[in-house]
Amino acid sequence: MRSKEIFFLILLVAAGVFFYHAYTDKLDWEIEWGEDFLFKLEEFEFEESHTIDAPFPHIIHVVNRHGEIHIQGTEEDRIVVTLQKTIRRRTAEEAQDVANTLKIVTEQTDHSIVLTTNRGEFKKKRFRTSFTISLPEDADVTVSNTYGVVKIANTGDTNIHNSYGKVIVSDIEGTLTVKNKYDDVDVQNVSADCTIDSNNASVDVTKVDGTVQVYHRYGDVNLKDITRDAIVDASNTTIFCRNVEGLADVGSTYRSISLTNVGAAKVRAKNCEIDLDGVKGNCVIGSNYGRVKLANIQGDLKIDGKNTSVYGKTILGDKITIDTTYRDVELEDFSGETTILHSNGKVLLTPKPLTLPLIVKGKYSDINLYWPKGGNYSIKAENKGGDIEWKLPYELSFKKENSVSVIKAFMEDAESPLIFLYTTYGTIWIEESTVADETDSH
């Protein structure tokens, strides 16, 4: 296909997408052509207010384009609406004519009040409309806006769709739903569940007495003080969660993930650095081409990795399972039934005194075991095509050397070894632990 044909094909596809969005009214911007296009326009400010006295429906819906919306819940049983009109025209007289015609539109049913403007009646718009609204603090609010800041405080159930603009929300006595893009979301103090759909921005959520769900791309997500679960489904996003009482269920790509002081953890990652500190429950991690750093894990640990390094310290679960390749695994101060499957790298282990089996199966892996204090644990080690270095001051009960090196120790009364180490074409080192004399360099 010639380059000219490719160009026209791309142009045709772009035109099709444009007209589809125009036909379905999904375009969030407007292009105006006319006699004023080549003239310099000035901005003129006008304002209009309207009061709605009780009784009125509990649900308030605000619809706006190209402007800001500020909503404040109060103890007063009335709604006060102020419309700020920023009009671009050549003269003040032209702007005044537009301001006289541009009005607040109120539509009321048995269930809701809709507050909007008669913007659609204007052929030439070239103006912004911004709402400032005070209403009863228990009112439920729905906002639809484009191109402007939405700021809401002290309301009931709140639903915000702001296509291209910042969202600031605080003190919501109910559920909160936010959808926006290309600008930040800042949420504080929500009494129920919170759901956010955003991209190309930062999302900051603090103090939610419910579950938080965030769907995100290209930016940062920071969650803090969540009383239930925190769920983040993201890509190309840095994720930071702190003080989550329930499950922190997060996933991202190409950015870092940090969880601190969470009830339990479930992580899905690709090309990410993962840092977990203070997990009170079970921890499940799936990682490709990344790094996992763990500290103070009190539940079971399962890591399914590929090209993923693992460093863990103080892991106190009943069961530890790690499966990874091409990167090192290092665990210190851990306990529980432990199984490590590994290839092409190093495994370094400094366990607590053992009560449950420790099993390592490697391929082309070096294994370093620093002997746990407190007993003569039954052990069997096998190495095909490599060496076993026994550095303990105890006699081996069995030793075999040929293409497969095998050692056994303390097996007299054991049906199966408490420690089993196996690898191929690497080296197994077994020596006394010096962890009490070492300074943690991590």
Summary of the structure (lengths in Angstrom):
residues: 442
radius of gyration: 31.6
end to end distance: 56.4
largest distance: 103.6
contacts: 1526
relative contact order: 0.06
helix: 8%
strand: 60%
